Amino acid sequence: MALNLLELTMSWKGKGPISFEEGWPYLQEGITKIINNLDQGSTPLINPSEVFSLYTLAYMMCNQNGPYDCAPKLYEHYGKSIKEYLVLTVQPSLMGKCDENLLKELVKRWKNHQSMANSLGRIFRYLDRYFVHRHKSPALGELAVICFYDLVYKTNKVEIVNAAIALLGRLRQGQLIDHELMKNVVEIFVEFGMGSLFVYKHDFETPMLDNVAAYYKWNASGWICRDDTRAYMAKVQTHLLLERQIARDYLHPTSESLLLKRVHDVLMAVEKDDLPRMLSSANLK
């Protein structure tokens, strides 16, 4: 089927309404082309003339009266096309991967998903302008995010969160990490919220702070036994500066104060039995 504006418009000119069964195969071919180019790494995913042709067809199918209005079915099949790709292609690509490899695959697939959703959004733009508003349905972009979140992220949520926290934790051990990867993963948590930070806060920030608290509680117990007050406080200052830099380099701006407070509280929560010993040691010196 040639995705050609002239063919599409001339085929139905004067023939009356376009049924869903007549028009959808053309749109489906466009979707298939986008997906194939996405998997092959080809750009553009679809050329502008084809987008214009398919947009025109979708527009014609939606601007028909009564039972001939195809907008509800087009919206439904837009979602089905995205879900099918996620289930058949994206979900399997993450299976068996863990740690940094899992995060790299997640970032790759999320970026591909955004590119596909952008291309499809241009074709079905008329739905966003009219159908979505009238029926109070999620916008096309929002629906694409919801599908990825439900079908890909939630399936691998525990592994993704743990891998992200572990990658960030390597910085505290003086190791180098993939800077862009960490930033991209954090950005995905933020983007899943679609304007809200709920997913970022609930899924990532909260367990990340708990992990940091456990890390410093364990280390502080050793420092207290070995160090005098001055040495211990120097370590507190050093690690607060480290955490501030980590927050500014990788986390959402709202996390910095929470992270610093959590670390400060843990490191300053010296056991009552240790405080006299540390002060006594400092006086002896």
C-alpha positions in Angstrom: 0.0 0.0 0.0 1.5 3.3 -1.0 1.3 5.9 1.8 0.5 8.7 -0.6 -1.7 11.7 0.0 -3.0 11.8 -3.5 -4.0 8.1 -3.4 -5.6 8.4 0.0 -7.7 11.4 -0.9 -8.6 10.3 -4.4 -9.5 6.8 -3.4 -12.5 8.0 -1.3 -13.4 11.2 -3.1 -17.1 11.1 -3.7 -17.5 7.6 -2.3 -19.1 8.6 0.9 -17.9 7.7 4.5 -14.7 5.8 5.1 -15.2 2.8 7.3 -12.7 1.9 9.9 -12.1 -1.4 8.1 -11.2 0.5 4.9 -9.0 3.2 6.5 -7.2 1.4 9.3 -4.9 -0.8 7.1 -3.3 2.3 5.7 -2.7 3.7 9.2 -1.5 0.3 10.5 1.1 0.2 7.7 2.4 3.6 8.8 2.6 2.4 12.4 4.4 -0.8 11.3 6.9 1.3 9.3 7.6 3.5 12.3 8.2 0.4 14.5 10.4 -1.3 12.0 12.6 1.8 11.5 12.7 2.2 15.3 14.1 -1.3 15.7 16.6 -0.9 12.9 17.8 2.5 14.2 16.7 4.2 10.9 15.8 7.9 10.8 13.5 9.5 10.2 11.0 7.0 11.5 8.6 8.2 8.9 9.0 11.0 6.3 6.9 14.2 6.5 4.9 13.4 3.3 3.7 10.1 4.8 2.8 11.8 8.1 0.8 14.3 6.2 -1.0 11.6 4.2 -1.8 9.5 7.3 -2.9 12.6 9.3 -5.2 13.5 6.5 -6.7 10.0 6.5 -7.2 10.0 10.2 -8.7 13.5 10.0 -11.2 12.3 7.3 -12.1 9.2 9.3 -12.9 11.3 12.4 -14.9 14.0 10.6 -17.8 11.8 9.7 -21.3 12.0 11.3 -22.9 9.6 13.6 -22.0 5.9 13.3 -19.3 6.7 10.7 -17.2 8.7 13.2 -14.1 6.5 13.6 -12.5 8.6 16.3 -13.3 6.2 19.2 -11.9 3.2 17.3 -8.8 5.1 16.2 -8.1 6.1 19.8 -8.6 2.5 21.0 -6.3 1.1 18.3 -3.6 3.8 18.9 -3.4 2.4 22.4 -3.5 -1.2 21.3 -0.7 -0.6 18.8 1.5 0.8 21.5 0.7 -2.0 24.0 1.4 -4.7 21.4 4.8 -3.3 20.7 5.7 -3.0 24.4 4.5 -6.5 25.2 6.1 -8.2 22.1 9.3 -6.3 21.8 10.2 -4.1 24.8 9.3 -6.4 27.7 11.4 -9.3 26.3 14.4 -7.0 25.8 14.6 -6.3 29.5 14.2 -10.0 30.6 17.4 -11.5 31.9 19.2 -8.2 32.3 20.2 -6.8 35.7 22.2 -4.0 37.3 23.7 -1.5 34.9 22.8 -3.5 31.8 19.1 -3.4 32.8 19.3 0.4 33.3 21.0 0.9 29.9 18.3 -1.2 28.2 15.5 0.7 30.1 16.9 4.1 28.9 17.3 2.9 25.4 13.8 1.5 25.2 12.3 4.6 26.9 13.9 6.9 24.4 12.7 4.7 21.5 9.2 4.7 23.0 9.2 8.5 23.2 10.3 8.8 19.6 7.6 6.3 18.5 4.9 8.2 20.5 6.0 11.5 19.0 5.7 10.1 15.5 2.3 8.5 16.2 1.1 11.6 17.9 1.7 13.6 14.7 -0.4 11.1 12.7 -3.3 11.0 15.2 -3.0 14.7 16.3 -6.7 15.3 15.5 -7.6 12.9 18.3 -5.7 15.0 20.8 -7.3 18.2 19.6 -10.9 17.1 19.8 -11.7 13.5 20.8 -9.5 13.5 24.0 -11.0 16.8 25.2 -14.6 15.8 24.5 -14.3 12.4 26.2 -11.9 13.4 29.0 -9.5 10.7 28.0 -5.8 10.8 28.5 -3.9 12.7 25.8 -2.0 10.6 23.4 1.3 11.4 25.0 0.0 10.6 28.4 -1.5 7.3 27.2 1.9 6.3 25.8 3.6 7.0 29.2 0.9 5.1 31.1 1.3 2.1 28.8 5.1 2.0 29.3 4.8 2.5 33.0 2.2 -0.3 33.4 3.6 -2.8 30.9 7.4 -2.3 31.2 8.3 -0.4 34.3 6.0 -2.1 36.8 7.0 -5.5 35.6 10.7 -4.7 36.4 10.2 -2.1 39.1 12.1 -3.8 41.9 15.1 -4.6 39.8 15.2 -1.1 38.2 15.0 0.7 41.5 17.6 -1.5 43.2 19.9 -1.1 40.2 19.6 2.7 40.2 20.2 2.9 44.0 23.2 0.5 43.6 24.7 2.6 40.8 24.4 5.8 42.8 25.9 4.0 45.8 29.1 3.3 43.9 29.9 7.0 44.1 30.2 6.7 47.9 32.8 4.1 47.5 34.9 6.4 45.3 34.0 4.6 42.0 33.3 6.3 38.7 29.9 5.7 37.2 28.2 6.4 33.9 27.1 10.0 34.5 24.6 10.2 31.7 23.1 6.8 32.5 22.3 7.8 36.1 20.9 11.2 35.0 18.7 9.5 32.4 17.4 7.0 34.8 16.4 9.7 37.4 14.8 11.6 34.6 12.7 8.6 33.7 11.3 8.4 37.3 10.4 12.1 37.0 8.8 11.8 33.5 6.7 8.9 34.7 4.9 11.3 37.0 3.7 13.4 34.0 4.0 16.7 35.9 4.0 15.1 39.4 7.0 13.9 41.4 5.0 11.1 43.0 6.7 8.2 41.1 10.2 9.7 41.7 9.5 10.3 45.4 7.7 7.1 46.2 9.5 4.6 44.0 13.1 6.0 44.0 13.8 8.8 46.5 12.3 7.1 49.6 14.1 3.8 49.2 17.3 5.7 48.1 17.2 7.7 51.3 16.7 4.5 53.4 19.6 2.9 51.6 21.8 5.9 52.3 20.8 6.0 56.0 21.7 2.3 56.4 25.0 2.9 54.6 26.1 5.7 56.9 24.7 4.0 60.1 26.9 1.0 59.4 30.0 3.2 58.6 29.4 5.5 61.5 29.5 2.6 64.0 33.0 1.9 62.8 34.2 5.5 62.8 32.9 6.0 66.3 35.0 3.1 67.6 38.2 4.2 65.8 38.1 8.0 65.7 38.3 10.9 68.2 35.7 13.7 68.0 37.8 15.9 65.7 38.4 13.0 63.2 34.8 11.9 63.3 33.5 15.4 62.7 35.9 15.8 59.8 34.4 12.7 58.2 30.9 14.0 58.8 31.8 17.2 56.9 33.5 15.3 54.1 30.6 13.0 53.5 28.0 15.8 53.7 30.0 17.6 50.9 30.0 14.4 48.9 26.3 13.9 49.3 25.6 17.5 48.3 27.6 17.0 45.1 25.8 13.7 44.4 22.4 15.4 44.8 23.4 18.3 42.5 24.9 16.0 39.9 22.2 13.4 39.7 19.0 13.9 41.7 16.0 16.1 41.3 16.6 19.5 43.1 14.0 18.7 45.7 16.1 15.8 47.0 19.1 17.8 48.1 17.9 19.1 51.4 16.3 15.7 52.3 19.4 13.8 51.5 21.7 16.1 53.5 19.3 16.1 56.5 19.1 12.3 56.4 22.9 11.9 56.3 23.4 14.5 59.0 20.9 13.0 61.3 22.4 9.5 61.0 26.0 10.7 61.4 25.2 12.9 64.4 23.1 10.2 66.1 26.0 9.1 68.2 25.1 6.5 70.8 25.0 7.9 74.3 27.6 5.4 75.5 30.1 6.5 72.8 29.8 10.3 73.3 31.6 10.3 76.7 34.3 8.1 75.4 34.9 10.4 72.3 34.9 13.5 74.5 37.3 11.8 77.0 39.6 10.8 74.2 39.6 14.3 72.8 40.5 15.7 76.3 43.4 13.3 76.8 44.9 14.5 73.5 
